[in-house]
Amino acid sequence: MEQKISGLDAWIRFFETAEIPILKRTLRELALLQEDAERLSVRAVTDVISHDPLMTVVLLRYLQQHKHNRQLNEVVQIEQALLMLGMQTFFSKVEPELVIEDMLHGQIPALTGLLQTVRRANQAAYYAKDWAVRLQDLHFDEIRIAALLYNFVEILMWCYNPAQMMQVHDLQRQDKTLRNRDAQRQVFGFKLSDLQLALAKLWGLPELLIGFMNRDDSQRRQMRNIVLAINLTRRTASGWDGVNLSEDYKMIGELLNVSPQQAESIVHKPTS
């Protein structure tokens, strides 16, 4: 399903109506829940959705586009969104049928790149939430979701433009110092973060998430939390061996008001 599209504006127009796919695992687990009345609950569905960045985008987009006039506050949390919609509406009107693995069937390198991006998103979400809880930030769940969705357009582009995403991947593999956004500019002619910000506004995603996606406010503690989590997962994507993370631990320590050594211990504690 490779799309021959060029330019930021053209991609924005394409994604205005394009279907967003989800992971096969997500579709399978939701189907199992739907068939098991004893296990089906808002919490169980939330647990499934919360590990799939694109399914999370689908849910939040639908809720924002169908919200009632009396809804005064934006909804960012998955569980709250499901409670507002109800299970019947979610399964009948929200859940997509397009599956990522079907779109990339036979394209093993591209599928591998996509799944690695999803894994990094989940790891960054874990770090960001853990650090927010340590800081007693009451918005820890919103921060987790913001980290999970921070690069959701990369996942979309792996689905719809795997050839050029492989070019970005190869450029960075050849030059370890090349920043991701610079590689994207070379291949696409624009940063994917620019496309993501435009889509987030076009789809009416919550303003809180849009704010977190914009690095202009990088000195804000919540934003620094997310950026540090994203950077750590990118730097360790190929493993921890041979990677100098002393500066990362220093900045994470400053965020958490602990020493770099304590920050390293926090980062390496087992995930639950």
N, C-alpha and C positions, 0 to 999 in steps of 0.2 A: 504494500500500500504506500509505496514511496511517492511523495508529492514533489513535483517539479515546480517549486515556488521560489521566487527571489524577492528579497526586500522585506523590511519590517512591516510596512503597511499591508503588503499582500498576505503575510502570515497572520496578521491580526484579522483580516477579513476572512481567511480560511477558518481560523479557530472560532470565529463568531458562531458558526453553525456546525462545525465538526463534532462528531461524537467523541466523548472521552472514554477510553477503555479502562478496564480494571484488571487486576491480576487474577489468574485462573484460580489460585488458592482462595481468594476472597469470594469469588462466585460460588465455588464448591462449598465453602464453609457456611455461607449465607443460605444456600439451598438445604444443607443438612439441618440448620436451625429451623428453617421454615417448615420442615417435615416433622420436627420433634417438638410438640407443643409443650412438653415438660421442660425442655432446655431453652425454648425461645423466650427471650426477655430483652429489654432495652440494653441492659448491661452486657449481655452476651453478644448482641449485634454491635454494640459500641466497641467491644474488644476486637472483633473482626475488622471493622472499618478502620480502627485507629492505627493499623499497621500498613495501610494501603494509601499512599498520598493522593493518588488520583481519585479513589473512591471518596476520600474525605472532601476533595474539591467538588466532586459531583453533588454530594449531599449539601454542602454549604451554599453552593451556587443555586441549587433548587430552592432551598429555604429562603434565600435572599430574594429570589425572583418571584416567590409566591407568598411573601410575608403579608400579614394583614395590616391595615392602616393603624390598628390599635397597638401594634407591636412597637414599643418605644425603644427598646434596647436591642442592639445587635447580638446575635447568637453566634458564638465561636465554638463552644464545646459540643462535641459530637453527641453525647448523651442528651443534652438539652435540646438539640436539634431534632433528635428522634422522638423525644417526648412531645414536642410541639406538632410534629407531623403525624405521629402514630405509625404503628407497624404496618397496617394495611396500605396506607399511602406510600410508605417507603418501598415496600416490595412491589407494588403495582405501578408506581409512577417514577420512582427515583432510580432504582437499581439498574445499571446499564447491562446490555447483553454482549457488547463488544469486549473481547478478551485480548489482553496484551500478547500472550503467548501465541494466539492464533494469527495475529497481525505479523509477528516476527517468525513465523514457522519456517524452519530451514535456515534462518539467519542467526546462527549460534553466537558469533562475536557480538552482534548488536544486542541480542537478548541478554548475553552475559553483561555487557556494559550497562544495560538498563537495570538489571537486577542488582548490580553493584551500586548503582545510584540510589535505588530504593533502600538497600541495606544501609548505606551511609545516612540517608534521610532518617531512618529509624534510630540509628545510633546517635545522631546529632539530637534527635528529639529526646532520647533518654538522658543524655548529658544535660541538655538545657533544662529539662524538668527537674532533674536531681539537684542541679545548682540553684534553681529558683526556690525549691523547697528548703534547701540549706539557708537561703537568704530570707526565708519566711515571706516570700512574695506570694500574695493571695491569688495572683494571676498565673500560677505555675502551669495550669492546664492549657491556657491560651498560649503561653510561651512554648510549650511542647508542640502544639499544633503549628505554630509559626515556624519552628525549626523543621518540622516534618515537611511543610509545604514550601520551604525557602527556595528550593530549586525544582518545583514541580514541572516547570516548562522543559527542563532537560529530559525528564521522563517522557513527556509528550513528544518531544522531538526525536527521541529514540524510536518511538512508535511510528511517526509519520515521515521522518527524514533520517533513517538509520545510516545512510551512506555518508552524509555530511557530519553526523555525530561521530562516525568512525574516523573521519578526517581530523576532527578536533582531538579525539583520543590519541591518534597517531602522532600528531604534532607535539602533544605534551609528553608522549612517551619518548620521542626523539630529543626533546629539550626539556629537561626536568625543571628548569628555571622559568619556563613559559607559563604565565598565569592563565587560568582557565578563561577569563573574559577576553584576554588578548588573542588566544587561540580561536575563540568564537568569532571575534571580529574578523580575523583572517579568512575564516571559512564562510560565515554567513553575511558579513558586512555590518553586523550589529551585535550587541551583547544580548544574550538570552534573558538577562534580567530586565532589559528594556521591554522585551516582548511580554514577559511575565507580568510586569507592572501594568502594562496596557490591558492585558487580558483580565487581571484581577479587578480593574476598574470597569471594564466592559461587562464582565459577568456579575458585577455588583457584590463581590466578596466583601466581608466585613472590613470596615475602615481600620480596625485594630490590626488585622493581618496585613493590610496594605501598608500601614505604617511600619510594621516590623520588617516588611520586605525591602523597605527603602533604607539604604545605609547612610543617608544624609544625617541621621540622628544617632550616629554610631557611638557617641559619648554617653548616651542614656544607658543606665545599668541593664535594663532588660534587653536592649538591642545588643549591648556588648556580650551579654550572656549567649544570645543566639549566634552572633558572629563567631565567637570563640569556639562554640560547639561545632559549627559548620567547618571552620578552619581546621580544627583538630581531626575531624573525621576525614577531610580531604587529604591531609598530610600523612595520615596513617592508613590510607585506603589500600596500599600494597603491603602493609605489615608494619610492625613497630621496629624491626631490626634496621639499624643504620640510619634512623631518622633522628635528627637532633631536635628535641622538643623542649629544650631548656627555656626558650623564650615563651613558648606556649604555657608551660607550667608557671612561669613568672606572672604572666598576664592573668591566668586563671586564679592564681593565688591572690593577686591584687583584687580581682572581682569578689572572691570569697573571704577576703581578709585573713588569709592563712599564708604560710610559707610556701615556696615552690615545692619543697619536699612533701609537704602535706597535700598540696594540689596534685602531685603525681600519684600519691597514695589513693586519693579520692577518685582520680580518673581510672585507676586500675582495679578498683574494687569490683567484685563480681556483680554482674547485672542480674536483676531479679526477673 
